[in-house]
């Protein structure tokens, strides 16, 4: 669990921090389930809009790296 604040954009940096939780659960056949929850966004409405699709890109890149050993687009 960690705090999140979009310091890369002045409008996002002005908002309250939110919370990101990474849940990692072992599954059958050596598979691991990763669930990402980004919450406590009540004080960060612009952040909520900004990250809505961004986490899918991050998780897709992580999946590619873990499966192939190569970064997404690399």
Beta strands, then each sheet from edge to edge (+ up, - down):
strand 1: 2-4
strand 2: 18-26
strand 3: 32-39
sheet 1: 1+ 2- 3+
end
